[in-house]
Amino acid sequence: MTAPSDPPVAAFAPSYALSLAKLAGFVVSVAALVWVVGTNEGPYTFAATFGLAVLYAHGLELQHEALHGIFLSGETANRLAGSLLGAPMLASFTDTRIRHLHHHRHVGTPADVFDRSCRDFASRRALLLHVFDPARLPAFLRATFVLARGGRPGPFGSKSLARARTEHLALAALAIGLIVAGGLLAPRLLVLGWLVPAFLIAPPLHFLMTAPEHLGRDPASRDLTQNTRSYRAPAVWSYLVNYDNYHLEHHRYPALPFHRLPALHALRTGEHPGGRGYGAALREVAAAIAACRRTG
């Protein structure tokens, strides 16, 4: 007999039309804000730059669904969409997918080397480096260099290694082209339309999006109810994180389309609107970081 908390089989049917609408909304919104940055000065420019940072972080959350192969129909479509969504922050599809699926397999164990640990928050410097992630660009360049030389910078099979190499080289060529062309033709647009929002503002925003998923829960437990957190959030925030605030449900049913996660959470818990919210989750995250600082 099906457990009361299990979703019905029909809930696993993806909504590709909804995903295409999300993808189109992302592309159109980015293009519109880039146009604003390129044609305006003053407050509008700063607002558009911040908006681009929000969208770039949101793109990683949409890419997450493609990593699980349920954003669009077929492996190629998910790879192309995921590559586009991750491109502004240099999150290549196959490399990110391999690391993310490793996390799903090993969550709650020492082998989960891709999730956060106390070493990321042991000091103020470590905290700032983790939240602002200045190593993102150098790490991408190092991985690209290793892949270009035929190396294996992760747990890749032969097929995924070839795909990761192709994606990294293509993304590196795109980034170099943008930097050269932008530096020569539109340096202000390059800086305010990509470099500042993608590498200065979006990383801490993405930290706020993802930190409540596991941080402050028990990292040594294999029980998803102990190592993973779900929380309610306003509709706008749930959309920005692509409903991944219902993270326990996502880990339990990683093949479930993300827009179905809120309904599954309600089915699992029967929570009314007064249940745990984002503020409570952030307080637990802050307490966990403070504990790491004390013991570090």
VOGU-3710 file (C-alpha; in Angstrom, 3 decimals, decimal comma):
1> mtapsdppva> 0,000/0,000/0,000  1,232/3,492/-0,819  2,338/5,491/2,207  0,180/8,526/2,996  3,073/10,877/2,315  3,848/9,450/-1,132  2,821/11,562/-4,127  0,437/10,037/-6,666  2,050/8,665/-9,824  0,526/11,486/-11,890
11> afapsyalsl> 2,511/14,025/-9,865  5,725/12,780/-11,501  4,576/13,924/-14,955  6,681/16,986/-15,865  5,142/20,189/-17,182  7,414/21,093/-20,060  5,220/24,041/-21,014  5,769/25,523/-17,553  9,520/24,933/-17,836  9,619/26,621/-21,238
21> aklagfvvsv> 7,753/29,577/-19,764  10,310/29,787/-16,934  13,177/29,584/-19,419  11,641/32,226/-21,667  10,994/34,465/-18,673  14,624/34,132/-17,625  16,007/34,946/-21,085  13,634/37,854/-21,750  14,179/39,345/-18,291  17,969/39,138/-18,574
31> aalvwvvgtn> 17,880/40,721/-22,038  15,601/43,536/-20,824  17,779/44,358/-17,815  20,969/44,242/-19,897  19,288/46,757/-22,227  18,457/48,975/-19,240  22,070/48,821/-18,030  23,337/49,703/-21,493  20,984/52,600/-22,118  20,526/54,260/-18,728
41> egpytfaatf> 22,542/55,802/-15,941  21,888/56,468/-12,279  19,340/54,609/-10,137  17,884/52,624/-13,038  21,283/51,163/-13,823  21,928/50,078/-10,241  18,438/48,594/-9,947  18,935/46,682/-13,209  22,346/45,422/-12,072  20,833/44,100/-8,857
51> glavlyahgl> 17,978/42,573/-10,842  20,472/40,782/-13,059  22,204/39,376/-9,966  18,867/37,997/-8,752  18,228/36,449/-12,168  21,695/34,913/-12,420  21,240/33,278/-9,005  17,720/32,190/-10,030  19,202/30,643/-13,173  21,224/28,239/-11,029
61> elqhealhgi> 18,013/27,167/-9,297  16,334/26,504/-12,646  19,467/24,678/-13,805  19,065/22,430/-10,759  15,888/20,961/-12,216  17,649/20,341/-15,533  20,425/18,510/-13,667  17,800/15,940/-12,674  16,617/15,586/-16,274  13,065/16,769/-15,588
71> flsgetanrl> 13,133/20,403/-16,727  12,622/19,630/-20,429  12,053/16,487/-22,480  15,215/14,586/-23,299  18,840/14,641/-22,261  19,955/17,057/-24,968  17,249/19,619/-24,201  18,060/19,550/-20,486  21,769/19,892/-21,210  21,243/22,868/-23,523
81> agsllgapml> 18,811/24,610/-21,177  20,970/23,889/-18,136  24,064/25,204/-19,914  22,260/28,428/-20,812  20,903/28,924/-17,288  24,277/28,351/-15,640  26,378/30,290/-18,162  26,270/33,738/-16,480  27,875/32,274/-13,336  30,148/29,847/-15,215
91> asftdtrirh> 28,290/26,799/-13,863  28,862/24,277/-16,646  26,147/21,669/-16,894  27,875/18,278/-16,725  30,421/19,253/-14,073  27,666/20,703/-11,872  25,464/17,670/-12,498  28,143/15,164/-11,480  28,869/17,036/-8,252  25,190/17,531/-7,450
101> lhhhrhvgtp> 24,226/13,897/-7,960  27,208/12,923/-5,799  25,665/15,092/-3,068  22,323/13,306/-3,420  23,963/9,894/-3,086  26,107/10,799/-0,088  24,114/13,370/1,894  24,533/12,725/5,609  27,906/11,004/5,194  31,560/12,176/5,232
111> advfdrscrd> 31,658/11,409/1,490  29,384/14,398/0,828  32,352/16,662/0,135  30,251/19,059/-1,947  28,015/20,237/0,876  28,919/22,845/3,479  30,812/22,024/6,656  32,148/23,931/9,673  35,459/24,549/7,914  33,587/26,960/5,626
121> fasrralllh> 32,669/29,150/8,624  35,524/28,597/11,088  36,643/32,229/10,866  35,340/35,546/9,598  37,638/35,256/6,598  36,413/31,746/5,822  32,809/32,914/6,101  33,338/35,850/3,730  35,234/33,699/1,234  32,450/31,126/1,290
131> vfdparlpaf> 29,568/33,596/0,984  31,118/35,810/-1,720  32,882/32,899/-3,440  35,715/34,872/-5,097  37,298/31,545/-6,087  34,476/30,821/-8,574  36,276/32,294/-11,583  39,770/30,913/-10,742  38,253/27,484/-10,016  36,488/27,504/-13,375
141> lratfvlarg> 39,713/28,454/-15,150  41,669/25,728/-13,345  39,082/23,068/-14,196  39,028/24,221/-17,826  42,823/24,024/-18,014  42,855/20,519/-16,521  40,101/19,325/-18,862  41,781/20,886/-21,903  44,959/18,945/-21,095  43,017/15,686/-20,852
151> grpgpfgsks> 42,900/15,602/-17,054  40,036/14,423/-14,851  39,167/17,065/-12,198  36,251/15,105/-10,749  34,489/11,715/-10,605  33,774/11,614/-14,357  33,137/8,622/-16,559  34,452/8,680/-20,125  31,194/10,087/-21,564  30,697/12,743/-18,893
161> larartehla> 34,381/13,706/-19,079  34,111/14,390/-22,802  30,949/16,423/-22,265  32,467/18,392/-19,401  35,514/19,207/-21,536  33,351/20,444/-24,415  31,159/22,548/-22,129  34,062/24,090/-20,217  35,929/25,015/-23,385  32,799/26,507/-24,971
171> laalaigliv> 31,974/28,471/-21,819  35,569/29,670/-21,484  35,550/30,826/-25,132  32,271/32,662/-24,523  33,618/34,332/-21,374  36,846/35,398/-23,080  34,887/36,712/-26,059  32,600/38,743/-23,802  35,518/40,165/-21,835  37,474/41,138/-24,962
181> aggllaprll> 34,493/42,524/-26,873  33,039/44,213/-23,809  36,375/45,671/-22,806  36,845/47,172/-26,258  33,299/48,203/-27,137  31,207/48,520/-23,954  33,265/48,264/-20,754  30,527/49,777/-18,601  27,992/47,223/-19,865  30,495/44,406/-19,322
191> vlgwlvpafl> 31,112/45,430/-15,721  27,561/46,333/-14,654  25,737/43,856/-16,874  27,798/40,774/-16,096  30,904/40,949/-13,900  29,434/42,826/-10,917  26,047/41,058/-10,781  27,431/37,575/-11,527  30,566/37,593/-9,373  29,957/40,168/-6,657
201> iapplhflmt> 26,217/40,293/-5,906  24,797/36,943/-7,050  27,061/34,667/-4,926  25,801/35,963/-1,549  22,249/35,940/-2,903  22,657/32,319/-3,947  24,089/31,541/-0,520  20,887/32,890/1,036  18,906/30,724/-1,374  20,755/27,487/-0,635
211> apehlgrdpa> 22,091/27,740/2,937  18,789/26,708/4,606  18,693/23,427/2,667  21,064/21,604/5,033  23,015/24,072/7,157  22,023/23,772/10,812  20,705/20,256/10,376  22,563/17,088/11,445  25,281/16,453/8,823  26,109/13,031/10,305
221> srdltqntrs> 22,605/11,571/9,978  21,370/9,593/6,981  17,789/10,398/8,027  16,515/13,062/5,618  14,239/14,495/8,294  17,377/15,194/10,355  19,900/16,345/7,722  17,628/18,310/5,376  15,225/21,198/5,903  11,975/22,301/4,264
231> yrapavwsyl> 10,481/25,707/5,016  7,655/27,910/3,835  8,431/31,145/2,002  6,569/33,949/0,222  5,506/33,035/-3,306  8,154/35,245/-4,928  10,958/33,636/-2,935  9,659/30,120/-3,617  9,672/30,949/-7,329  13,192/32,386/-7,206
241> vnydnyhleh> 14,531/29,213/-5,571  12,338/27,139/-7,924  10,443/25,647/-4,965  13,625/24,066/-3,641  12,778/25,493/-0,221  10,870/22,195/0,089  14,229/20,494/0,080  13,428/17,442/2,164  10,750/16,510/-0,360  13,226/17,075/-3,190
251> hrypalpfhr> 15,781/14,708/-1,663  13,122/12,102/-0,996  11,730/12,308/-4,543  14,438/13,836/-6,780  12,510/12,891/-9,941  9,447/14,902/-8,870  8,935/18,138/-10,876  9,890/21,014/-8,615  6,573/22,863/-8,879  4,950/19,803/-7,264
261> lpalhalrtg> 7,099/20,012/-4,129  4,841/22,416/-2,153  1,848/20,082/-2,590  3,947/17,109/-1,508  5,117/19,046/1,559  1,501/19,755/2,502  0,612/16,100/1,929  3,531/14,972/4,079  3,062/17,341/6,995  -0,470/18,699/6,825
271> ehpggrgyga> 1,065/22,027/7,870  -1,150/25,080/8,051  0,174/28,546/7,077  1,663/29,037/10,529  4,381/26,404/9,996  8,161/26,942/9,833  9,135/29,851/7,594  12,243/31,308/5,986  12,986/33,536/8,969  13,114/30,569/11,338
281> alrevaaaia> 15,309/28,669/8,885  17,738/31,595/8,656  17,945/31,837/12,439  18,916/28,176/12,580  21,506/28,771/9,846  22,952/31,739/11,765  23,105/29,662/14,960  24,939/26,871/13,120  27,471/29,330/11,676  28,001/30,859/15,137
291> acrrtg> 28,586/27,384/16,584  31,174/26,693/13,889  32,901/29,976/14,745  33,041/29,030/18,443  34,494/25,586/17,775  36,742/26,688/14,926
//
